[in-house]
Amino acid sequence: MSGSNATNPNSMHQFDSELTDQVFEYMRDRLSMPEVPLDFPGDPKVLAEAISGLIKPEGNPAADVLKLYDEVISRTVVSGDSPRFMAFIPTAPTKAALLFDMIVSCASIQGISWLEAAGAISAENQVLRWMSDVAGLPESAGGTFVSGGSAANLAALTVARDSGRQRLHGGKRLPVRIALSEQAHSSIGNSLGILDVEPLIVKTSGFAMTKADLERALSQLTENDAPVVGVVATAGTTNAGIIDDLVGISEVARANDMWFHVDAAYGGAGLLAPSVRSQFNGIENADSITMDPHKWWFSPFDVAAILYKNPKLAASVHTQDASYLDVLHEDDSLINPTDLAYHLTRRARGLPLWFSVVVNGTKAYSDAVEASISLTNEVAELIRAHDELELVIEPSLSVVLWRRKGWEAKDYRDLQDRLIESQTAFVTPTSWQGETVGRFAFVHPGTTLEMVKEVFANI
């Protein structure tokens, strides 16, 4: 098949059986792989040369473009869904979620408003309700799916800022502050910068923020300081999996009329695991929670959930007013997904999670999360028993920080390069208290102890 027929403006929109077969064959091959390949980082110059001249008036044969994608472009994208991807925060979408994501794309399903997408919103809301129930939020809770944890945190902190200003200043745009610890995700600081909100950095006595830490920070404020209208706690820091004192922080927030936001983008799926569920006690008191299904909830990129205890309050902040949108807001009993974050047009990105949960059942999700936690504990034991390795801190969820005695930063980077070159694993170092250390993040239930042993065999 060649490029589109320029004499027929509708040619691009007509069914092409040959192209369809080619794409479906590629998808079937990818989905049938027992273990997807890691592949490699790419050279921008080599890639630029490979795709040079592709965009042209007459187009290109689809088979040639698909071959180029398969053999060049896709091979220079490190597969975050490989069980050998142990860096950053991996992803591990289920086959059901991947397949349904194709349906969402194929049908161009959007999830903007009840007027246009009632079916999609109903399904998304069902899985959001399940996530809210897992966290212990009340029946009033609700939310929406956005592109990622950063967008979800920005949405929540916007509501925290505006509701605080409304309460203290009658809505006037006067300075307010929001408290967070040094371990909070970088997106929190970025969001506050966007919102022009000064952060109150809470110094912690340990690695997790506690009730006493927050109380001490608040006690040091003077009457000349801007009021603190919210606090962000983390339920599973990205770097080390640390969970703040959610119970204690929520008590301080409630006593001081502060918005309580919990960033559980990575760690929130730990709520599904009975072995660690108690570490999340207090999350049920949150005014808002961020959780990323494309991390540990086994959905494909890109999807994050923002949950609100009172979605009507969030809608009062985020709803956009325009003449052509009036028709979307005629029924005051319905809250549109577009009213709960800074977005209008949105893909119904929560549907792959909904389909996978409904097909596989919640127990399968619980078992998969427990598998990662069990592996983490096994790896911790392996490190303790190794003469040349040390645990940096005790793991709490599925992140392991480790050091090799005598190593410097270059040694960890050299290990990263050796491992990806041999396709053994993708493992990147991190920084902890100013020291470069090794780091594993386990999300994929197919990651095994033997794979980790292969990594250590290279040190």
VOPAGU-2260 file (C-alpha; in pm, 1 decimal, decimal comma):
REM VOPAGU-2260
SITE   aa  ch    i         X         Y         Z
SITE  MET   A    0       0,0       0,0       0,0
SITE  SER   A    1     132,5     345,6     -85,9
SITE  GLY   A    2      59,7     684,3      65,5
SITE  SER   A    3    -283,3     845,4      51,4
SITE  ASN   A    4    -451,1     943,9    -273,9
SITE  ALA   A    5    -428,1    1322,7    -291,9
SITE  THR   A    6    -722,8    1339,6    -534,5
SITE  ASN   A    7    -961,0    1196,2    -274,2
SITE  PRO   A    8    -972,7    1406,2      46,2
SITE  ASN   A    9   -1147,3    1119,4     226,4
SITE  SER   A   10    -891,7     855,1     134,3
SITE  MET   A   11    -715,7     867,2     472,1
SITE  HIS   A   12   -1044,9     783,7     645,6
SITE  GLN   A   13   -1137,6     478,6     441,5
SITE  PHE   A   14   -1083,8     125,0     568,1
SITE  ASP   A   15    -765,2     -37,0     438,9
SITE  SER   A   16    -760,9    -411,8     498,0
SITE  GLU   A   17    -392,6    -449,0     409,1
SITE  LEU   A   18    -282,9    -179,7     654,1
SITE  THR   A   19    -513,9    -319,2     920,6
SITE  ASP   A   20    -369,6    -669,0     882,9
SITE  GLN   A   21     -14,4    -535,9     904,9
SITE  VAL   A   22     -82,2    -340,0    1223,2
SITE  PHE   A   23    -282,7    -620,3    1386,7
SITE  GLU   A   24      -6,4    -868,4    1306,3
SITE  TYR   A   25     246,7    -642,9    1478,3
SITE  MET   A   26      21,5    -600,4    1782,1
SITE  ARG   A   27     -43,6    -975,7    1806,1
SITE  ASP   A   28     329,0   -1050,7    1791,6
SITE  ARG   A   29     402,2    -794,4    2062,5
SITE  LEU   A   30     122,2    -911,9    2289,7
SITE  SER   A   31     222,6   -1276,5    2252,6
SITE  MET   A   32     578,8   -1222,9    2374,8
SITE  PRO   A   33     633,7   -1407,7    2704,6
SITE  GLU   A   34     879,0   -1132,1    2799,9
SITE  VAL   A   35     907,7    -811,4    2599,2
SITE  PRO   A   36    1265,9    -712,3    2512,2
SITE  LEU   A   37    1433,2    -433,6    2702,8
SITE  ASP   A   38    1582,1    -276,2    2389,6
SITE  PHE   A   39    1829,6      11,2    2405,4
SITE  PRO   A   40    1872,4     386,2    2447,4
SITE  GLY   A   41    1901,6     555,0    2107,7
SITE  ASP   A   42    2142,4     795,4    1943,5
SITE  PRO   A   43    1949,5    1110,7    1843,5
SITE  LYS   A   44    2174,5    1168,4    1540,9
SITE  VAL   A   45    2126,6     814,7    1411,5
SITE  LEU   A   46    1751,2     839,9    1460,2
SITE  ALA   A   47    1731,5    1177,1    1289,1
SITE  GLU   A   48    1905,6    1028,6     986,4
SITE  ALA   A   49    1680,3     722,1     985,4
SITE  ILE   A   50    1358,5     925,6     970,1
SITE  SER   A   51    1489,5    1209,4     756,5
SITE  GLY   A   52    1262,7    1298,1     465,4
SITE  LEU   A   53     970,8    1078,1     569,1
SITE  ILE   A   54     720,5    1362,5     583,4
SITE  LYS   A   55     648,8    1454,5     221,8
SITE  PRO   A   56     349,7    1532,4      -0,1
SITE  GLU   A   57     306,4    1184,6    -149,5
SITE  GLY   A   58     344,4     983,8     172,5
SITE  ASN   A   59     516,6     643,5     203,9
SITE  PRO   A   60     419,1     275,3     177,5
SITE  ALA   A   61     274,2     176,8     514,2
SITE  ALA   A   62     466,8    -150,3     519,0
SITE  ASP   A   63     795,0      39,5     488,1
SITE  VAL   A   64     703,8     281,2     767,9
SITE  LEU   A   65     590,8       0,6     997,2
SITE  LYS   A   66     915,1    -185,8     929,2
SITE  LEU   A   67    1113,5     128,2    1013,2
SITE  TYR   A   68     920,0     165,8    1335,4
SITE  ASP   A   69     974,8    -199,4    1429,0
SITE  GLU   A   70    1343,4    -220,9    1343,4
SITE  VAL   A   71    1467,3     128,1    1431,9
SITE  ILE   A   72    1230,7     346,2    1633,6
SITE  SER   A   73    1086,4      88,6    1873,5
SITE  ARG   A   74    1428,7     -66,1    1938,3
SITE  THR   A   75    1550,6     264,6    2081,1
SITE  VAL   A   76    1272,2     288,3    2340,0
SITE  VAL   A   77    1361,1     108,1    2661,9
SITE  SER   A   78    1056,0    -102,5    2747,3
SITE  GLY   A   79     915,2       8,9    3081,3
SITE  ASP   A   80     687,7    -297,0    3078,6
SITE  SER   A   81     973,5    -547,3    3067,6
SITE  PRO   A   82    1016,7    -747,9    3389,2
SITE  ARG   A   83    1385,8    -660,1    3356,2
SITE  PHE   A   84    1308,5    -287,1    3379,9
SITE  MET   A   85    1394,6    -213,4    3743,5
SITE  ALA   A   86    1471,1     159,5    3717,5
SITE  PHE   A   87    1268,5     471,9    3793,6
SITE  ILE   A   88     911,9     342,1    3844,3
SITE  PRO   A   89     834,6      70,2    3588,6
SITE  THR   A   90     498,3     -12,7    3437,7
SITE  ALA   A   91     338,2    -352,6    3389,7
SITE  PRO   A   92       8,4    -326,5    3198,2
SITE  THR   A   93    -203,4    -638,3    3187,8
SITE  LYS   A   94    -286,6    -792,9    2852,4
SITE  ALA   A   95    -652,1    -701,9    2907,8
SITE  ALA   A   96    -562,3    -336,5    2970,3
SITE  LEU   A   97    -339,5    -321,0    2662,1
SITE  LEU   A   98    -605,5    -476,1    2441,3
SITE  PHE   A   99    -876,8    -244,5    2565,0
SITE  ASP   A  100    -650,5      54,5    2517,3
SITE  MET   A  101    -653,0     -41,3    2150,0
SITE  ILE   A  102   -1032,7     -30,3    2154,2
SITE  VAL   A  103   -1032,2     312,9    2315,8
SITE  SER   A  104    -791,0     436,1    2048,5
SITE  CYS   A  105    -963,0     259,3    1760,0
SITE  ALA   A  106   -1299,4     413,1    1846,1
SITE  SER   A  107   -1149,8     751,7    1940,3
SITE  ILE   A  108   -1340,7     731,4    2268,3
SITE  GLN   A  109   -1335,9    1054,9    2464,0
SITE  GLY   A  110   -1452,0    1119,8    2817,9
SITE  ILE   A  111   -1533,9    1486,9    2830,7
SITE  SER   A  112   -1887,1    1522,2    2963,5
SITE  TRP   A  113   -2199,3    1327,8    3052,8
SITE  LEU   A  114   -2371,6    1475,1    2748,6
SITE  GLU   A  115   -2114,1    1327,0    2512,4
SITE  ALA   A  116   -1966,2    1027,7    2695,0
SITE  ALA   A  117   -2205,3     892,7    2956,8
SITE  GLY   A  118   -2105,2     529,9    2901,4
SITE  ALA   A  119   -1733,2     592,5    2928,3
SITE  ILE   A  120   -1774,9     813,7    3235,1
SITE  SER   A  121   -1995,4     555,8    3408,9
SITE  ALA   A  122   -1730,8     288,3    3361,2
SITE  GLU   A  123   -1447,3     518,3    3468,5
SITE  ASN   A  124   -1643,5     624,7    3774,5
SITE  GLN   A  125   -1696,3     262,0    3870,9
SITE  VAL   A  126   -1323,5     195,3    3889,3
SITE  LEU   A  127   -1264,3     531,6    4058,8
SITE  ARG   A  128   -1520,9     425,2    4319,5
SITE  TRP   A  129   -1326,5     103,0    4374,7
SITE  MET   A  130   -1004,2     297,5    4423,4
SITE  SER   A  131   -1180,7     534,0    4663,6
SITE  ASP   A  132   -1316,9     238,7    4859,1
SITE  VAL   A  133    -971,2      82,0    4878,2
SITE  ALA   A  134    -845,1     407,7    5029,6
SITE  GLY   A  135   -1139,6     427,6    5270,3
SITE  LEU   A  136   -1280,9     751,3    5129,9
SITE  PRO   A  137   -1649,8     826,0    5196,0
SITE  GLU   A  138   -1933,4     766,1    4950,2
SITE  SER   A  139   -1920,0    1132,2    4858,1
SITE  ALA   A  140   -1575,9    1087,2    4700,8
SITE  GLY   A  141   -1515,4    1107,7    4329,6
SITE  GLY   A  142   -1257,2    1214,5    4077,5
SITE  THR   A  143   -1124,6    1185,3    3728,6
SITE  PHE   A  144    -835,2    1047,1    3528,7
SITE  VAL   A  145    -562,2    1277,6    3401,4
SITE  SER   A  146    -235,7    1219,6    3218,0
SITE  GLY   A  147      -4,2    1161,3    3513,1
SITE  GLY   A  148      75,9    1222,2    3876,9
SITE  SER   A  149     209,7    1570,4    3811,4
SITE  ALA   A  150    -119,7    1676,9    3653,6
SITE  ALA   A  151    -314,6    1515,1    3937,2
SITE  ASN   A  152    -107,1    1689,3    4203,4
SITE  LEU   A  153    -150,5    2023,9    4027,1
SITE  ALA   A  154    -526,9    1973,0    4015,0
SITE  ALA   A  155    -547,0    1892,5    4386,0
SITE  LEU   A  156    -319,5    2174,8    4498,0
SITE  THR   A  157    -518,8    2424,0    4293,8
SITE  VAL   A  158    -826,2    2329,1    4494,8
SITE  ALA   A  159    -624,4    2343,2    4817,8
SITE  ARG   A  160    -504,6    2695,2    4736,0
SITE  ASP   A  161    -840,4    2832,4    4624,2
SITE  SER   A  162   -1043,4    2677,0    4904,4
SITE  GLY   A  163    -793,8    2814,9    5155,9
SITE  ARG   A  164    -812,4    3159,4    5004,1
SITE  GLN   A  165   -1189,3    3143,1    5006,6
SITE  ARG   A  166   -1196,8    3045,2    5372,0
SITE  LEU   A  167    -939,8    3296,9    5492,7
SITE  HIS   A  168    -959,7    3583,7    5245,6
SITE  GLY   A  169   -1304,1    3561,4    5089,4
SITE  GLY   A  170   -1147,8    3443,5    4765,4
SITE  LYS   A  171    -902,1    3730,9    4732,2
SITE  ARG   A  172    -572,7    3636,5    4572,8
SITE  LEU   A  173    -364,0    3691,9    4882,2
SITE  PRO   A  174     -55,4    3484,5    4969,7
SITE  VAL   A  175    -100,9    3139,8    5119,7
SITE  ARG   A  176     141,8    2854,0    5179,3
SITE  ILE   A  177     131,3    2475,7    5154,0
SITE  ALA   A  178     352,0    2248,7    5363,5
SITE  LEU   A  179     556,5    1958,1    5229,1
SITE  SER   A  180     866,3    1763,2    5323,4
SITE  GLU   A  181    1199,5    1750,0    5142,0
SITE  GLN   A  182    1112,3    1396,8    5028,2
SITE  ALA   A  183     800,1    1514,0    4841,6
SITE  HIS   A  184     794,2    1448,0    4468,1
SITE  SER   A  185     941,7    1718,9    4247,7
SITE  SER   A  186     600,9    1776,3    4087,4
SITE  ILE   A  187     472,6    1918,6    4416,6
SITE  GLY   A  188     728,3    2197,3    4416,3
SITE  ASN   A  189     671,1    2258,0    4046,7
SITE  SER   A  190     295,5    2277,4    4100,2
SITE  LEU   A  191     333,8    2529,4    4379,4
SITE  GLY   A  192     555,7    2737,6    4153,7
SITE  ILE   A  193     289,4    2734,5    3882,9
SITE  LEU   A  194      26,6    2829,5    4140,3
SITE  ASP   A  195     245,2    3105,1    4286,5
SITE  VAL   A  196     220,2    2944,4    4629,5
SITE  GLU   A  197     517,7    2961,9    4863,5
SITE  PRO   A  198     607,0    2619,2    5007,4
SITE  LEU   A  199     665,0    2557,5    5375,6
SITE  ILE   A  200     942,9    2298,5    5376,2
SITE  VAL   A  201     902,5    2073,6    5678,8
SITE  LYS   A  202    1232,4    1952,1    5819,7
SITE  THR   A  203    1201,5    1591,0    5927,2
SITE  SER   A  204    1374,9    1413,0    6212,2
SITE  GLY   A  205    1383,5    1096,8    6003,0
SITE  PHE   A  206    1307,0    1015,1    5642,0
SITE  ALA   A  207     929,1    1022,1    5682,4
SITE  MET   A  208     739,0    1336,3    5779,2
SITE  THR   A  209     567,5    1294,8    6114,1
SITE  LYS   A  210     303,6    1474,2    6313,0
SITE  ALA   A  211     571,6    1621,8    6537,7
SITE  ASP   A  212     771,4    1747,3    6236,7
SITE  LEU   A  213     469,8    1929,7    6095,6
SITE  GLU   A  214     368,8    2074,1    6432,7
SITE  ARG   A  215     722,3    2203,3    6487,1
SITE  ALA   A  216     727,7    2371,4    6144,5
SITE  LEU   A  217     391,8    2537,5    6206,1
SITE  SER   A  218     494,5    2654,0    6553,8
SITE  GLN   A  219     786,7    2848,5    6406,5
SITE  LEU   A  220     563,3    3065,5    6189,8
SITE  THR   A  221     500,8    3425,3    6286,5
SITE  GLU   A  222     196,8    3644,5    6237,8
SITE  ASN   A  223     372,2    3804,9    5943,1
SITE  ASP   A  224     399,8    3474,3    5755,6
SITE  ALA   A  225     138,9    3378,6    5498,0
SITE  PRO   A  226    -111,0    3127,2    5638,6
SITE  VAL   A  227     -58,1    2757,6    5566,2
SITE  VAL   A  228    -375,2    2629,0    5399,7
SITE  GLY   A  229    -264,6    2278,2    5308,5
SITE  VAL   A  230     -15,1    1999,4    5359,4
SITE  VAL   A  231     110,7    1729,6    5123,2
SITE  ALA   A  232     199,9    1388,8    5260,1
SITE  THR   A  233     355,4    1112,8    5051,8
SITE  ALA   A  234     242,5     750,8    5054,7
SITE  GLY   A  235     540,0     588,8    4887,5
SITE  THR   A  236     815,0     827,6    4782,4
SITE  THR   A  237     942,1     766,9    4431,5
SITE  ASN   A  238    1305,1     742,5    4534,7
SITE  ALA   A  239    1273,5     508,9    4831,0
SITE  GLY   A  240     909,6     408,7    4889,0
SITE  ILE   A  241     882,3     596,0    5219,4
SITE  ILE   A  242     536,3     653,9    5367,1
SITE  ASP   A  243     475,7     960,1    5581,4
SITE  ASP   A  244     283,7     957,1    5910,9
SITE  LEU   A  245     -56,3     985,4    5747,9
SITE  VAL   A  246    -254,2     952,5    6070,5
SITE  GLY   A  247     -58,1    1219,1    6256,2
SITE  ILE   A  248     -38,9    1460,2    5964,0
SITE  SER   A  249    -412,2    1431,5    5905,9
SITE  GLU   A  250    -474,3    1518,3    6271,9
SITE  VAL   A  251    -264,1    1834,0    6240,1
SITE  ALA   A  252    -436,6    1925,9    5915,1
SITE  ARG   A  253    -779,8    1883,6    6068,5
SITE  ALA   A  254    -686,3    2084,8    6380,1
SITE  ASN   A  255    -559,2    2370,9    6165,1
SITE  ASP   A  256    -825,0    2367,5    5890,0
SITE  MET   A  257    -562,8    2267,1    5633,0
SITE  TRP   A  258    -626,2    2078,1    5310,4
SITE  PHE   A  259    -474,3    1728,6    5339,8
SITE  HIS   A  260    -339,7    1596,4    5009,4
SITE  VAL   A  261    -175,8    1255,0    4980,8
SITE  ASP   A  262      56,2    1190,4    4689,6
SITE  ALA   A  263      25,9     814,3    4643,2
SITE  ALA   A  264     115,6     819,0    4273,7
SITE  TYR   A  265     354,5     525,6    4307,4
SITE  GLY   A  266     268,9     372,3    4641,6
SITE  GLY   A  267    -110,2     383,6    4633,8
SITE  ALA   A  268    -141,1      32,7    4493,1
SITE  GLY   A  269      10,4     -88,8    4819,6
SITE  LEU   A  270    -340,9     -37,8    4958,9
SITE  LEU   A  271    -429,1    -360,9    4777,1
SITE  ALA   A  272    -169,7    -564,0    4970,1
SITE  PRO   A  273    -276,9    -686,8    5315,0
SITE  SER   A  274      89,3    -722,2    5415,5
SITE  VAL   A  275     148,4    -344,7    5404,0
SITE  ARG   A  276    -203,9    -200,3    5422,1
SITE  SER   A  277    -159,8     -77,1    5780,1
SITE  GLN   A  278     120,6     156,6    5668,4
SITE  PHE   A  279    -144,4     359,1    5484,6
SITE  ASN   A  280    -365,1     417,8    5788,2
SITE  GLY   A  281    -480,8     779,4    5781,3
SITE  ILE   A  282    -513,1     804,6    5405,3
SITE  GLU   A  283    -888,6     780,8    5453,7
SITE  ASN   A  284    -875,8    1130,2    5604,5
SITE  ALA   A  285    -735,7    1287,4    5286,8
SITE  ASP   A  286    -914,4    1567,0    5106,1
SITE  SER   A  287    -748,0    1452,1    4784,9
SITE  ILE   A  288    -532,1    1159,8    4671,6
SITE  THR   A  289    -317,4    1105,7    4365,0
SITE  MET   A  290    -271,7     750,0    4238,3
SITE  ASP   A  291    -116,3     645,4    3906,2
SITE  PRO   A  292    -266,2     335,4    3741,8
SITE  HIS   A  293      17,7     333,9    3486,4
SITE  LYS   A  294     258,3     253,9    3769,2
SITE  TRP   A  295     154,3     -23,0    4007,4
SITE  TRP   A  296    -209,4     -64,1    3899,8
SITE  PHE   A  297    -105,3    -234,9    3575,7
SITE  SER   A  298    -244,6       5,4    3315,9
SITE  PRO   A  299     -68,0     135,1    3004,0
SITE  PHE   A  300      57,2     491,5    2979,3
SITE  ASP   A  301     -68,7     753,0    3041,4
SITE  VAL   A  302    -316,8     760,8    3326,6
SITE  ALA   A  303    -337,6     900,0    3680,2
SITE  ALA   A  304    -633,3     930,2    3913,0
SITE  ILE   A  305    -712,0    1234,7    4122,6
SITE  LEU   A  306    -962,1    1152,3    4395,6
SITE  TYR   A  307   -1144,9    1414,5    4601,5
SITE  LYS   A  308   -1335,5    1365,9    4923,3
SITE  ASN   A  309   -1566,1    1645,7    4806,6
SITE  PRO   A  310   -1567,2    1657,9    4425,3
SITE  LYS   A  311   -1824,7    1940,0    4426,2
SITE  LEU   A  312   -1567,8    2164,0    4590,6
SITE  ALA   A  313   -1313,8    2068,3    4323,8
SITE  ALA   A  314   -1568,5    2138,2    4051,5
SITE  SER   A  315   -1630,5    2484,8    4193,8
SITE  VAL   A  316   -1262,5    2556,4    4131,8
SITE  HIS   A  317   -1195,7    2380,0    3801,6
SITE  THR   A  318   -1518,4    2417,4    3602,3
SITE  GLN   A  319   -1458,2    2633,2    3296,9
SITE  ASP   A  320   -1725,3    2880,0    3192,0
SITE  ALA   A  321   -1789,3    2954,2    2825,0
SITE  SER   A  322   -2104,3    3005,7    2622,7
SITE  TYR   A  323   -2054,4    2694,6    2415,3
SITE  LEU   A  324   -2004,0    2487,8    2733,8
SITE  ASP   A  325   -2328,7    2593,9    2902,5
SITE  VAL   A  326   -2508,5    2291,0    2764,2
SITE  LEU   A  327   -2271,0    2062,6    2957,0
SITE  HIS   A  328   -2374,8    2210,9    3291,5
SITE  GLU   A  329   -2752,2    2215,2    3266,5
SITE  ASP   A  330   -2785,8    1923,0    3510,3
SITE  ASP   A  331   -2635,2    2036,9    3840,6
SITE  SER   A  332   -2648,9    1683,6    3981,5
SITE  LEU   A  333   -2381,0    1561,9    3738,2
SITE  ILE   A  334   -2012,4    1651,0    3758,3
SITE  ASN   A  335   -1822,5    1618,2    3433,3
SITE  PRO   A  336   -1464,9    1485,2    3428,8
SITE  THR   A  337   -1367,8    1814,7    3267,2
SITE  ASP   A  338   -1481,5    1994,8    3583,7
SITE  LEU   A  339   -1232,5    1822,1    3813,7
SITE  ALA   A  340    -894,5    1922,2    3672,8
SITE  TYR   A  341    -741,8    2170,9    3434,0
SITE  HIS   A  342    -855,0    2006,0    3113,7
SITE  LEU   A  343   -1143,9    2005,5    2871,3
SITE  THR   A  344   -1071,1    1756,5    2595,7
SITE  ARG   A  345    -964,4    1427,1    2748,5
SITE  ARG   A  346    -921,2    1071,4    2637,6
SITE  ALA   A  347   -1120,4     814,9    2834,4
SITE  ARG   A  348    -789,5     688,3    2965,4
SITE  GLY   A  349    -943,6     513,6    3265,3
SITE  LEU   A  350   -1126,0     254,0    3053,8
SITE  PRO   A  351    -830,1      12,5    3012,6
SITE  LEU   A  352    -800,1      -5,3    3393,8
SITE  TRP   A  353   -1174,8     -55,0    3427,5
SITE  PHE   A  354   -1176,6    -337,2    3171,9
SITE  SER   A  355    -877,6    -511,8    3326,1
SITE  VAL   A  356   -1015,1    -496,0    3680,1
SITE  VAL   A  357   -1357,1    -619,6    3570,9
SITE  VAL   A  358   -1205,2    -903,8    3366,1
SITE  ASN   A  359    -930,5   -1014,4    3604,2
SITE  GLY   A  360   -1094,3    -938,9    3938,1
SITE  THR   A  361    -959,1    -747,0    4234,1
SITE  LYS   A  362    -788,1   -1050,3    4389,6
SITE  ALA   A  363    -556,5   -1078,5    4089,6
SITE  TYR   A  364    -453,6    -718,0    4150,9
SITE  SER   A  365    -389,8    -782,1    4517,8
SITE  ASP   A  366    -184,5   -1091,4    4438,1
SITE  ALA   A  367      24,9    -905,0    4179,5
SITE  VAL   A  368     109,0    -622,8    4421,1
SITE  GLU   A  369     195,2    -872,5    4694,1
SITE  ALA   A  370     431,0   -1046,3    4449,6
SITE  SER   A  371     635,4    -726,9    4415,1
SITE  ILE   A  372     647,3    -679,4    4791,8
SITE  SER   A  373     752,9   -1039,8    4843,2
SITE  LEU   A  374    1031,8   -1001,5    4586,8
SITE  THR   A  375    1147,4    -685,4    4761,9
SITE  ASN   A  376    1181,5    -872,7    5089,2
SITE  GLU   A  377    1372,3   -1154,7    4918,1
SITE  VAL   A  378    1612,7    -909,1    4757,4
SITE  ALA   A  379    1665,9    -735,7    5091,4
SITE  GLU   A  380    1761,5   -1072,0    5244,1
SITE  LEU   A  381    1994,2   -1141,4    4952,0
SITE  ILE   A  382    2171,3    -810,0    5011,5
SITE  ARG   A  383    2202,3    -869,7    5385,3
SITE  ALA   A  384    2370,5   -1202,7    5315,7
SITE  HIS   A  385    2618,1   -1059,1    5062,3
SITE  ASP   A  386    2961,9    -963,4    5193,0
SITE  GLU   A  387    3006,4    -670,1    4954,2
SITE  LEU   A  388    2651,8    -529,0    4953,9
SITE  GLU   A  389    2456,2    -321,5    5205,1
SITE  LEU   A  390    2099,3    -202,0    5238,4
SITE  VAL   A  391    2087,9     175,9    5247,6
SITE  ILE   A  392    1754,3     178,2    5432,2
SITE  GLU   A  393    1501,7     -89,6    5515,4
SITE  PRO   A  394    1249,9    -115,8    5228,4
SITE  SER   A  395     883,1     -53,3    5303,9
SITE  LEU   A  396     710,5    -112,3    4968,1
SITE  SER   A  397     882,0    -228,6    4648,1
SITE  VAL   A  398    1187,6      -3,4    4620,1
SITE  VAL   A  399    1530,2    -122,4    4734,2
SITE  LEU   A  400    1824,7     112,0    4785,3
SITE  TRP   A  401    2159,8     -66,1    4806,6
SITE  ARG   A  402    2529,7       9,7    4796,2
SITE  ARG   A  403    2834,5    -185,0    4682,9
SITE  LYS   A  404    3117,1    -132,8    4929,0
SITE  GLY   A  405    3392,5      79,9    4781,9
SITE  TRP   A  406    3197,8     193,0    4476,0
SITE  GLU   A  407    3179,1     547,5    4348,3
SITE  ALA   A  408    2925,6     711,7    4116,7
SITE  LYS   A  409    3105,2     597,7    3800,3
SITE  ASP   A  410    3089,8     233,4    3908,1
SITE  TYR   A  411    2709,8     242,1    3929,7
SITE  ARG   A  412    2684,1     412,3    3590,3
SITE  ASP   A  413    2921,1     156,5    3436,8
SITE  LEU   A  414    2701,6    -118,8    3579,6
SITE  GLN   A  415    2396,9      43,8    3420,3
SITE  ASP   A  416    2571,3      45,6    3081,5
SITE  ARG   A  417    2688,9    -315,5    3108,7
SITE  LEU   A  418    2346,6    -440,7    3206,9
SITE  ILE   A  419    2157,4    -267,5    2926,0
SITE  GLU   A  420    2421,6    -367,6    2669,8
SITE  SER   A  421    2379,0    -734,6    2765,6
SITE  GLN   A  422    2000,4    -691,1    2797,0
SITE  THR   A  423    2025,9    -830,9    3149,4
SITE  ALA   A  424    1830,9    -547,4    3310,2
SITE  PHE   A  425    1772,6    -174,5    3310,9
SITE  VAL   A  426    1899,0     -50,7    3647,1
SITE  THR   A  427    1987,6     312,3    3714,7
SITE  PRO   A  428    2156,9     460,3    4021,8
SITE  THR   A  429    2008,9     731,3    4239,8
SITE  SER   A  430    2125,0     976,4    4501,9
SITE  TRP   A  431    2060,4     927,1    4871,5
SITE  GLN   A  432    2179,1    1176,8    5131,7
SITE  GLY   A  433    2438,4    1301,3    4881,2
SITE  GLU   A  434    2569,2     952,9    4801,6
SITE  THR   A  435    2526,4     766,8    4473,6
SITE  VAL   A  436    2369,8     426,2    4540,9
SITE  GLY   A  437    2203,6     143,7    4355,1
SITE  ARG   A  438    1826,9     125,4    4327,2
SITE  PHE   A  439    1567,0    -132,4    4228,5
SITE  ALA   A  440    1197,7     -59,5    4177,4
SITE  PHE   A  441     980,2    -367,6    4144,7
SITE  VAL   A  442     635,6    -339,7    3987,7
SITE  HIS   A  443     613,9    -620,4    3731,9
SITE  PRO   A  444     493,4    -948,5    3888,4
SITE  GLY   A  445     708,1   -1129,3    3630,2
SITE  THR   A  446    1031,7    -992,8    3774,1
SITE  THR   A  447    1211,4   -1277,0    3953,0
SITE  LEU   A  448    1481,9   -1315,8    4214,8
SITE  GLU   A  449    1693,0   -1488,5    3950,0
SITE  MET   A  450    1684,6   -1171,0    3737,6
SITE  VAL   A  451    1811,4    -970,1    4032,6
SITE  LYS   A  452    2085,1   -1225,2    4094,9
SITE  GLU   A  453    2195,0   -1173,9    3733,1
SITE  VAL   A  454    2236,2    -805,2    3813,1
SITE  PHE   A  455    2450,1    -874,5    4118,3
SITE  ALA   A  456    2656,5   -1123,1    3919,2
SITE  ASN   A  457    2779,9    -821,5    3719,6
SITE  ILE   A  458    2925,1    -633,1    4016,2
